[in-house]
C-alpha cells in the first residue's frame, strides 16, 4: 500500500497569483493546492524551471489597498503542466 510521505496536509484552492522566475518576465497563473510547506501551481511558462530555482510568488489582488507581499519560494518538482514550490518561510511556530 502507498504510504503518504507529505509533511503537511494539502488543501485544494484556486487563487490567481504572479510568479517571477529570474531572467523571465512575471506570469499570472493559478494555484492548484497549497499547504504550510508549499504551493502547486499551473505552469504558465513555455518551458519549466529546474528544481532548486528560486522564484517569487505574489497574489494578484490588492490587500487593504496595497500590493500583496512577495513570497520567496524554491522549485521542488516540475512537469510541463505544474510547478511545485516550497515557500521559503520559517514555519517553526506552526508545528
N, C-alpha and C positions, 0 to 999 in steps of 0.2 A: 504494500500500500504506500502511496505517496505521502511523505511527511512534509508538512508546511514548514519552510525554513524562514519565513518572513519574521522580522523582529517586531513590526507594528502591523496592526490590522489596517486594511485599505478601505476607503470609502469612495464609491463611485460618485463623481461630480463633474459637471461640465462648466468650467469657468474660462472666459476669454482672457488671454494674457499675451504679453510680448515676451519673446525670447531673444536675447542678444548673444550671438556666437561670435567671438573675436574674428576679425577680418571678414565678417559677413554683415550685411545690414540686418537690423532687427526685423523680426517677422511676427505677425499676430497668428496665434493658434489657440488651441483649447486644451484644457486638462481632460484626462480620461478618468483618473483616480488620484487620490493622494493619501498620505499617511504622515505621521510625525517624522518619518525618515526621508520622505521624498515625494516626487510627483511623476506621474506618467502622462506625457503629452503627445498629441498628434505631431508628427514631424512635418514642419512647414517648408523645409529646405529640399532642394533638388538632390543633394547628397546627404550624408549623415556625419555628424561629428564623431571623432574617435572617443572611445572610453577614456575617461580621465580629463577630457576637455572641460575647462571652466566656462560657464555661461552665467548670465543673469536672467532672472525672471521678474516680471512686473505686471501686476493686474492692470487691465486697460481702463477700468473705471476709476473715476476720481474718488478719493476718500476724504470726506469732510472738506471738499473743495480743492484738494491738493492731489498731485500725482502720488500714486502708491509707492512705497519704498522699493528699491531694487533688492532682490533676494539672491545672494550668491549661491551657486549650485555647481555640481560636478556630474558629468555624464557617467552613468554606471552601466547602462545597457542600451543598445541601439538596434534598430532594424529599419527597413525602408519606410515603414508606416509610423513608428513610435520611437520616442526618446525617453528613457527613464533617467531621472536625475536625483541625486542626493542633495538635500538642502544643507548648505554649509553653515548651520546654525547650531549653537550649543543647546543640546536637549537634556542636559544633566538634571534639570529641575522637573522634567516630565516623566521620569522613570520611577 
